[in-house]
């Protein structure tokens, strides 16, 4: 999944007309660090939940992120972090 997303983003940035129309911005290394750090929240929440007496082993865990999806927005980082957590086998 990560490769598909990266390829799509690269193609969007390479297309000058789309880039100018959408006013795309890149995620810099500082934001990558924030995204990576935020993935720990999802893992922490998952492991905390699985230790809870209310947790049933045969039920799926669902994370819900509510917010506006646009780059450089905390909601975007939350969504990206959640997707990367799933990509890192958090299920």
N, C-alpha and C positions, 0 to 999 in steps of 0.2 A: 504494500500500500504506500509506504513512504517513497519508494522509487517513482511510482505513478504520479504522486503529488509533486515531487521535485521536478520531474520531466514536464509536467503541465505548467508549473510556475516558470520554469526556464523558457518554455515556448511563449508564454504570455509576455515575458520581459523582452524576448527577442523580436516580437512583433511590434514594430515602432508605432503603428496606428492604434493598436489596442492599448499599448502602454501610455500613449498620450491621451487617449479617450478616457481611460479609467484612472489616470494619474497614479499609477502603481508605485509603491514604495517597498524597499527591501527590508527584511528583518536583519538587523546588524548583530554582531557577536554579543553585545550586551543583552539584547532581547532574547537571543538563543539561550543565554545563561539563565534568564528569568523563566523561559519555557521549561528548560531542563529542571530547574529548581521546583517549579510548580508540579511537575510529574510526581514528585515525592509525596505531595498531598494526596494524590489519587491512590498511590500504593499504601500510604498510611491509613487512609479511610477504609480501604479494602481490608487490610489486615486487622484493623480495629473492629470492623463489622464482623469478620469471620470468627473473632473471639467472643462476640456477644452472645448471650444465651438466646436472644431473639432470632439469631441467624439460623437458617435451615440450609444444610449443605447442598440440597438438590435445587435450590433456587438460584437464578442468575442475579448478578449484581448489576444495577444500571446506574450510571452517573448522568445527571441532568445538569446542563450548563445553560443558563438563561442570559441573554444579552445581545448586544449588537455585534454583528460579525463584520469587522473592518480592521485592517492592519493597524498596528500601534495602539490597539485598544485592549484593556485588560480582559475583556470578554474573549477577544481573539486568542489571547495567550491561554486562557482557560480551556477553550475548545481545542487549540493545538496541543496543549499539554495532555488533555484527555485522549486525543487521537494517538499521540506518541506513546502514552501509557498502554493503550490497547495494542499498539504495534509491538511493544516490548513484552507482550504476552500477559498483560493484566486482563483477566477475563472473569 
